[in-house]
Amino acid sequence: MRLNVGAATDVGQLRTLNEDSYAVAADLVAVADGMGGHRAGEVASALALSTFQLAFSSRDEAAMVAAVDAANAAVFEHASSDLQLSGMGTTLCAAAVIGDGEIAAVNVGDSRIYLLRDGELRQISEDHSFVEALVREGRLTRAQAEVHPQKNVITRALGVEADVLVDAWTVPVQDGDRIVLCSDGLTNEVPEQTIEDALRQFNDPVEVCGRLITLANIGGGRDNITVVVADIAESTTSPEVLEPIGRPIERFEVAELPSGGVVETADQATVIAPTGLAPSAAPVSEPSETDAEVVDAPTKTAARPRRLTWRTIAMVLAVLALLGAALGATDWYYKHTYSVAANGPYVAIWQGPRDVTFLWFRPKVKNPDEDLLVADLPRAEQDRVRNGIDNLTSEEAGNILKQYRDATTTTTTTTTTTTTSSPSTTAAPESVAPESVAPETVPPEATAPSG
């Protein structure tokens, strides 16, 4: 049994570089959709596929998983050794003939594998994406998933972490079956029914690839588009011979691998989609008309954001949490910090630091009915109040104000008492009756005779 293969990739209508890659051989087909910084996506996808092909030695399911692990390690190590490629990653899906009437398949990410049998198309891979997990959990319908604003968030990718979880399975096949591998640049633009119709309409796998690329570009072409179609056919060709089967679309360059297989690439980079977070860890929101992407709108021209990542979401949530904690701590500090200080000529209790304003936080007077003058305090306390007695609790500030009130009240009372008692201590001289005063005696000899 062998594969008759057609393969094509296209940059799409809006992107300037192509991060997708595909690999084809006599008994092996694969598609990778790269992500990362400048040119990192195309490096990740091409490196993953070339490593995968070279590592895939024996034809069985376990060997395919081992080859995916090798590809993951190659991308991860390459990204770790080059700062310009840091954070790059890629999806990978592949199918290989492993015996008479059986193929093995592997998948990481949201590139897809379909099987067309007797004119009926069905997806045989499982998307590792946020919305797909929500659909499986019953939290979103399939229709809601198609227009969900987080549709492009994937939960697994090669090269993001040292280890990756790989889906692997075997599929019984028969003569006339058609295997389709594609990146999400096709499935995000073309409904599955339309894909099925095209696969039934064209017998030549190369011709049907060209038709599907055209349909995706008509649908908007907002992403790179890659399609590999492999027809199951009986053959006497040894599956160990990795000769290229089929032909890529004419205007793309083809780089031959040492193994004899072919990896087709073109150009660009995008954003990484790390693994390891459960779908329930991210917020779920219902799609709205403004942020939903309509699949069948060929006139849409705005570029769709490429692969919002779990790492980005986690970082944004962490920053928001830290900001919320900082604002909460600031609010608590302003509400629980008091001072006793002058407010004009009066003694006042202030809430919040008097010399600091931040956002909507402002110091404010807590006893607006002021009646205690700074000038009524002892000289030393007047200076303290004018400088401000800060970092007090509400109770401490209240106690200080009470002490000042009590002191000034005592001083006022004492002054009043002294003023009232002064007249009684300076009494008028006591009157003496005239008859009680003895007449002055003058000795006779002291009176000189007149004349």
C-alpha positions as CSV (number, residue, x, y, z in Angstrom):
1,M,0.0,0.0,0.0
2,R,1.3,3.5,-0.8
3,L,0.2,7.1,-0.8
4,N,-0.5,9.1,-3.9
5,V,0.0,12.6,-2.7
6,G,-0.8,16.2,-3.7
7,A,0.5,19.1,-1.5
8,A,0.3,22.8,-1.7
9,T,1.0,25.8,0.6
10,D,0.2,29.5,0.1
11,V,1.0,32.6,2.1
12,G,-2.6,33.8,1.9
13,Q,-4.0,37.3,1.2
14,L,-2.8,39.3,4.2
15,R,0.5,37.8,5.5
16,T,3.9,38.6,3.9
17,L,5.6,35.4,5.1
18,N,4.6,31.8,5.2
19,E,5.2,29.9,8.5
20,D,3.7,26.6,7.3
21,S,5.7,23.6,6.1
22,Y,4.7,20.2,4.8
23,A,6.6,17.0,4.2
24,V,5.7,14.2,1.7
25,A,7.2,10.8,1.0
26,A,6.2,7.5,-0.3
27,D,4.5,6.4,2.9
28,L,4.6,9.6,5.1
29,V,2.8,12.9,5.0
30,A,3.0,15.7,7.5
31,V,2.0,19.4,8.0
32,A,3.4,21.9,10.5
33,D,2.1,25.4,11.3
34,G,4.9,27.5,12.9
35,M,4.6,30.3,15.5
36,G,7.1,32.7,17.0
37,G,9.0,35.9,16.5
38,H,10.5,37.2,13.3
39,R,11.0,34.3,10.9
40,A,10.9,31.9,13.9
41,G,7.7,30.3,12.8
42,E,9.1,29.0,9.5
43,V,12.3,27.9,11.3
44,A,10.2,25.9,13.9
45,S,7.9,24.2,11.3
46,A,10.7,23.3,8.9
47,L,13.1,22.1,11.7
48,A,10.3,20.0,13.3
49,L,9.4,18.3,10.0
50,S,13.0,17.6,8.9
51,T,13.8,16.2,12.4
52,F,10.6,14.2,12.4
53,Q,11.3,12.6,9.0
54,L,14.9,11.7,9.9
55,A,13.9,10.2,13.3
56,F,11.0,8.1,11.9
57,S,13.0,4.9,11.4
58,S,10.7,1.9,12.0
59,R,7.1,2.0,10.7
60,D,4.9,1.8,13.8
61,E,2.9,4.1,16.1
62,A,5.6,4.1,18.9
63,A,8.2,5.2,16.4
64,M,6.0,8.1,15.2
65,V,5.7,9.3,18.8
66,A,9.4,9.0,19.3
67,A,10.0,11.0,16.1
68,V,7.6,13.7,17.4
69,D,9.5,13.8,20.7
70,A,12.7,14.2,18.7
71,A,11.2,17.1,16.7
72,N,10.0,18.8,19.9
73,A,13.5,18.5,21.5
74,A,15.1,19.9,18.3
75,V,12.8,23.0,18.2
76,F,13.0,23.5,22.0
77,E,16.8,23.4,22.1
78,H,17.2,25.6,19.0
79,A,14.9,28.2,20.5
80,S,16.8,28.1,23.8
81,S,20.1,28.7,22.1
82,D,19.1,31.7,20.0
83,L,17.4,34.7,21.6
84,Q,15.9,35.8,18.3
85,L,14.1,32.5,18.1
86,S,13.1,32.3,21.8
87,G,9.5,31.2,22.3
88,M,9.0,29.7,18.8
89,G,6.9,26.6,18.3
90,T,4.8,24.7,15.8
91,T,1.9,22.4,15.4
92,L,2.5,19.0,13.8
93,C,0.2,16.4,12.4
94,A,1.3,13.4,10.4
95,A,0.1,10.1,8.9
96,A,2.2,7.1,7.8
97,V,1.6,3.7,6.3
98,I,2.7,1.2,8.9
99,G,1.2,-2.0,7.4
100,D,-1.1,-3.4,4.9
101,G,-4.4,-1.6,5.4
102,E,-3.4,0.5,8.3
103,I,-1.9,3.9,8.9
104,A,-0.6,5.5,12.1
105,A,-1.3,9.2,12.9
106,V,0.1,11.7,15.4
107,N,-1.1,15.2,16.3
108,V,0.0,18.1,18.4
109,G,-1.9,21.4,18.1
110,D,-4.8,22.4,15.9
111,S,-3.7,21.4,12.4
112,R,-6.1,18.7,11.4
113,I,-6.3,15.2,9.8
114,Y,-9.4,14.2,7.9
115,L,-10.5,10.9,6.4
116,L,-12.8,10.9,3.3
117,R,-14.4,7.5,2.8
118,D,-17.2,6.7,0.4
119,G,-17.7,10.5,-0.2
120,E,-18.1,11.3,3.5
121,L,-15.6,13.5,5.3
122,R,-14.8,13.2,9.0
123,Q,-12.1,14.7,11.2
124,I,-10.1,11.9,12.8
125,S,-7.7,14.2,14.8
126,E,-8.6,16.2,17.9
127,D,-7.8,20.0,18.1
128,H,-5.7,20.9,21.0
129,S,-7.4,24.3,21.4
130,F,-9.2,26.2,24.1
131,V,-12.6,26.4,22.4
132,E,-12.4,22.7,21.4
133,A,-12.0,21.7,25.0
134,L,-15.0,23.9,26.0
135,V,-17.0,22.1,23.3
136,R,-16.0,18.7,24.7
137,E,-17.0,19.9,28.2
138,G,-20.4,21.0,26.9
139,R,-19.7,24.7,27.8
140,L,-19.8,25.8,24.1
141,T,-21.8,24.7,21.1
142,R,-20.0,24.0,17.9
143,A,-21.6,27.1,16.3
144,Q,-20.4,29.2,19.3
145,A,-16.9,27.7,19.0
146,E,-16.7,28.8,15.3
147,V,-17.0,32.5,16.2
148,H,-15.5,32.5,19.7
149,P,-13.0,35.4,20.2
150,Q,-10.5,32.9,21.7
151,K,-10.8,30.5,18.8
152,N,-7.1,30.7,18.0
153,V,-5.8,29.8,21.4
154,I,-4.1,26.4,21.3
155,T,-3.1,24.3,24.3
156,R,-0.3,22.2,22.9
157,A,2.6,23.0,20.5
158,L,6.1,21.5,19.7
159,G,9.1,23.4,21.0
160,V,7.4,25.3,23.8
161,E,8.4,23.0,26.6
162,A,11.0,20.2,27.0
163,D,8.3,17.6,26.9
164,V,5.1,17.5,24.9
165,L,2.0,15.3,25.0
166,V,1.4,13.6,21.7
167,D,-1.9,12.1,20.4
168,A,-1.2,8.9,18.5
169,W,-3.5,6.3,17.1
170,T,-3.9,3.9,14.2
171,V,-6.6,4.0,11.5
172,P,-7.7,1.1,9.3
173,V,-7.8,2.2,5.7
174,Q,-8.8,0.7,2.4
175,D,-8.2,1.4,-1.3
176,G,-9.9,4.6,-2.3
177,D,-9.7,6.3,1.0
178,R,-8.4,9.9,1.0
179,I,-6.4,11.3,3.9
180,V,-6.3,15.1,4.2
181,L,-3.9,17.1,6.4
182,C,-4.2,20.9,6.7
183,S,-3.3,23.9,8.7
184,D,-6.0,26.1,10.2
185,G,-5.6,28.5,7.4
186,L,-7.9,26.2,5.4
187,T,-10.4,25.2,8.1
188,N,-10.8,28.8,9.4
189,E,-11.8,30.0,6.0
190,V,-13.7,27.1,4.3
191,P,-16.6,25.2,5.9
192,E,-16.2,21.5,6.2
193,Q,-19.0,20.8,3.8
194,T,-17.3,22.9,1.1
195,I,-14.0,21.0,1.7
196,E,-15.9,17.7,1.4
197,D,-17.5,18.8,-1.9
198,A,-14.1,19.8,-3.4
199,L,-12.6,16.4,-2.3
200,R,-15.4,14.5,-4.1
201,Q,-15.2,16.7,-7.1
202,F,-11.5,16.3,-8.0
203,N,-9.8,13.0,-8.4
204,D,-6.3,14.3,-8.8
205,P,-4.9,15.1,-5.3
206,V,-2.7,17.9,-6.6
207,E,-5.7,19.5,-8.4
208,V,-7.9,19.3,-5.3
209,C,-5.1,20.9,-3.2
210,G,-5.1,23.8,-5.6
211,R,-8.8,24.1,-5.4
212,L,-8.8,24.2,-1.6
213,I,-6.1,26.8,-1.5
214,T,-8.2,29.0,-3.9
215,L,-11.3,28.5,-1.7
216,A,-9.4,29.6,1.4
217,N,-8.1,32.7,-0.4
218,I,-11.6,33.5,-1.6
219,G,-12.8,33.1,2.0
220,G,-10.4,35.8,3.2
221,G,-6.9,34.2,3.1
222,R,-6.2,35.7,6.5
223,D,-3.6,33.1,7.4
224,N,-1.1,30.8,5.7
225,I,-2.8,27.9,4.0
226,T,-1.3,24.4,3.7
227,V,-3.1,21.3,2.3
228,V,-1.8,17.7,1.8
229,V,-4.1,15.1,0.2
230,A,-3.0,11.5,0.2
231,D,-4.9,8.8,-1.6
232,I,-4.6,5.2,-0.4
233,A,-3.6,3.0,-3.2
234,E,-2.2,-0.5,-3.6
235,S,1.4,-0.5,-4.7
236,T,4.4,-2.8,-4.9
237,T,6.8,0.1,-4.0
238,S,8.7,-0.6,-0.8
239,P,7.5,1.8,2.0
240,E,11.2,2.1,3.0
241,V,11.9,4.2,-0.1
242,L,11.3,7.8,0.9
243,E,10.9,9.2,-2.6
244,P,8.8,12.4,-3.1
245,I,5.3,11.7,-4.3
246,G,3.2,14.4,-6.0
247,R,4.3,17.9,-6.7
248,P,4.0,21.3,-4.9
249,I,2.2,24.3,-6.4
250,E,4.5,25.7,-9.1
251,R,5.6,29.0,-7.6
252,F,7.0,27.6,-4.3
253,E,10.5,26.6,-3.6
254,V,11.2,23.0,-2.5
255,A,14.1,22.1,-0.2
256,E,15.2,18.4,-0.4
257,L,16.1,16.6,2.8
258,P,18.9,14.1,3.2
259,S,16.3,11.4,3.7
260,G,15.0,12.0,0.2
261,G,11.7,13.5,1.4
262,V,10.6,17.0,0.7
263,V,9.9,19.9,3.0
264,E,8.1,22.8,1.5
265,T,8.4,26.2,3.2
266,A,8.0,29.8,2.3
267,D,8.5,32.6,4.9
268,Q,7.1,34.2,8.1
269,A,6.7,34.2,11.9
270,T,3.9,34.7,14.4
271,V,3.1,34.1,18.1
272,I,3.8,31.2,20.3
273,A,1.1,29.0,21.9
274,P,2.5,27.3,25.0
275,T,1.1,24.2,26.7
276,G,0.3,23.1,30.2
277,L,-2.8,25.1,31.2
278,A,-6.2,23.6,31.5
279,P,-9.0,25.2,29.4
280,S,-11.0,26.0,32.6
281,A,-8.1,28.3,33.7
282,A,-9.0,30.9,31.2
283,P,-12.1,33.1,31.3
284,V,-15.0,32.0,29.1
285,S,-17.0,34.7,27.4
286,E,-19.8,34.6,24.9
287,P,-18.9,35.8,21.5
288,S,-20.3,39.1,20.3
289,E,-21.0,40.5,16.9
290,T,-18.0,42.8,17.1
291,D,-15.3,40.3,17.9
292,A,-16.7,37.2,16.2
293,E,-15.1,36.0,13.0
294,V,-17.5,35.0,10.3
295,V,-16.0,32.1,8.4
296,D,-18.0,32.7,5.2
297,A,-17.2,36.4,4.7
298,P,-14.9,36.7,1.7
299,T,-14.9,40.5,1.8
300,K,-13.4,40.7,5.2
301,T,-10.0,42.3,5.0
302,A,-8.8,42.9,8.6
303,A,-6.1,40.5,9.7
304,R,-7.1,37.9,12.3
305,P,-4.9,37.9,15.4
306,R,-2.7,34.8,15.2
307,R,-2.7,32.4,18.1
308,L,-3.3,34.2,21.4
309,T,-1.2,32.2,23.8
310,W,-1.8,30.7,27.2
311,R,1.5,32.3,28.4
312,T,0.3,35.7,27.3
313,I,-3.1,35.2,29.0
314,A,-1.4,34.1,32.2
315,M,1.0,37.0,32.2
316,V,-1.9,39.5,31.6
317,L,-3.9,38.0,34.4
318,A,-0.9,38.0,36.7
319,V,-0.2,41.7,35.9
320,L,-3.9,42.5,36.6
321,A,-3.8,40.6,39.8
322,L,-0.7,42.4,41.0
323,L,-2.2,45.8,40.0
324,G,-5.4,44.9,41.8
325,A,-3.4,43.9,44.9
326,A,-1.4,47.1,44.8
327,L,-4.5,49.2,44.5
328,G,-6.2,47.3,47.3
329,A,-3.2,47.8,49.5
330,T,-3.0,51.5,48.7
331,D,-6.7,51.9,49.4
332,W,-6.3,50.1,52.8
333,Y,-3.4,52.3,53.6
334,Y,-5.2,55.5,52.8
335,K,-8.3,54.4,54.8
336,H,-6.3,53.3,57.9
337,T,-3.7,56.0,58.1
338,Y,-4.5,59.1,60.2
339,S,-2.7,62.3,61.4
340,V,-3.4,65.2,63.7
341,A,-2.4,68.4,61.9
342,A,-3.4,72.0,61.3
343,N,-6.3,72.7,58.9
344,G,-6.0,76.5,58.6
345,P,-6.2,77.9,62.1
346,Y,-7.8,74.7,63.5
347,V,-6.6,71.4,64.8
348,A,-7.9,68.6,62.6
349,I,-7.8,64.8,62.2
350,W,-6.8,63.9,58.6
351,Q,-7.4,60.5,56.9
352,G,-4.7,59.4,54.5
353,P,-1.1,60.8,54.2
354,R,-1.5,64.6,53.9
355,D,1.5,65.1,51.5
356,V,0.6,62.3,49.1
357,T,-2.1,62.1,46.4
358,F,-2.4,59.0,44.1
359,L,-5.1,58.4,41.5
360,W,-8.4,59.0,43.3
361,F,-6.9,58.9,46.7
362,R,-6.8,62.3,48.5
363,P,-6.2,63.2,52.1
364,K,-9.4,64.5,53.8
365,V,-10.4,66.1,57.1
366,K,-12.4,63.7,59.3
367,N,-13.7,66.3,61.9
368,P,-15.2,69.1,59.7
369,D,-16.9,70.7,62.8
370,E,-13.6,72.2,64.0
371,D,-13.6,74.3,67.1
372,L,-10.1,73.8,68.5
373,L,-7.6,76.5,67.5
374,V,-4.0,75.7,67.1
375,A,-3.2,79.0,68.9
376,D,-5.0,77.6,72.1
377,L,-2.4,74.8,72.4
378,P,0.8,75.1,74.4
379,R,3.7,76.4,72.3
380,A,5.4,73.1,71.9
381,E,2.2,71.4,70.8
382,Q,1.4,74.1,68.3
383,D,4.7,73.3,66.5
384,R,3.9,69.6,66.6
385,V,0.5,70.1,65.1
386,R,1.8,72.5,62.4
387,N,4.4,69.9,61.4
388,G,1.8,67.1,61.6
389,I,1.6,64.1,63.9
390,D,1.5,61.3,61.3
391,N,1.1,57.6,61.0
392,L,-1.6,57.3,63.6
393,T,-4.6,54.9,63.9
394,S,-8.0,56.4,64.1
395,E,-8.1,55.7,67.8
396,E,-4.7,57.3,68.4
397,A,-5.7,60.4,66.5
398,G,-9.0,60.7,68.4
399,N,-7.2,60.4,71.7
400,I,-4.7,63.1,70.9
401,L,-7.5,65.4,69.9
402,K,-9.4,64.6,73.1
403,Q,-6.3,65.4,75.2
404,Y,-5.9,68.7,73.4
405,R,-9.6,69.5,74.1
406,D,-9.3,68.5,77.7
407,A,-6.2,70.6,78.2
408,T,-7.6,73.7,76.7
409,T,-10.9,73.2,78.6
410,T,-8.9,73.0,81.9
411,T,-6.9,76.1,81.1
412,T,-10.0,78.0,80.2
413,T,-11.7,77.0,83.5
414,T,-8.7,77.9,85.6
415,T,-8.5,81.3,84.0
416,T,-12.2,82.0,84.5
417,T,-12.0,81.1,88.2
418,T,-9.0,83.4,88.8
419,T,-10.8,86.3,87.1
420,T,-13.9,85.9,89.3
421,S,-12.1,85.7,92.7
422,S,-9.9,88.8,92.2
423,P,-12.5,91.5,93.3
424,S,-13.2,89.7,96.6
425,T,-9.6,89.8,97.7
426,T,-9.3,93.6,97.1
427,A,-12.2,94.7,99.5
428,A,-13.0,98.4,100.2
429,P,-11.7,99.8,103.6
430,E,-14.2,99.3,106.4
431,S,-16.2,102.4,107.4
432,V,-15.7,103.7,111.0
433,A,-18.4,105.8,112.7
434,P,-17.2,109.3,113.6
435,E,-18.4,109.0,117.2
436,S,-16.1,106.1,117.8
437,V,-12.9,108.1,117.0
438,A,-11.3,109.7,120.1
439,P,-10.6,113.4,119.7
440,E,-6.9,114.3,119.5
441,T,-5.5,115.6,122.8
442,V,-3.4,118.6,122.6
443,P,-1.2,119.5,125.5
444,P,-1.9,123.0,126.9
445,E,1.7,124.0,126.7
446,A,1.7,123.5,123.0
447,T,-0.8,126.3,122.4
448,A,0.9,129.7,122.2
449,P,-1.1,132.7,123.5
450,S,-2.2,135.0,120.7
451,G,-1.1,138.5,120.6
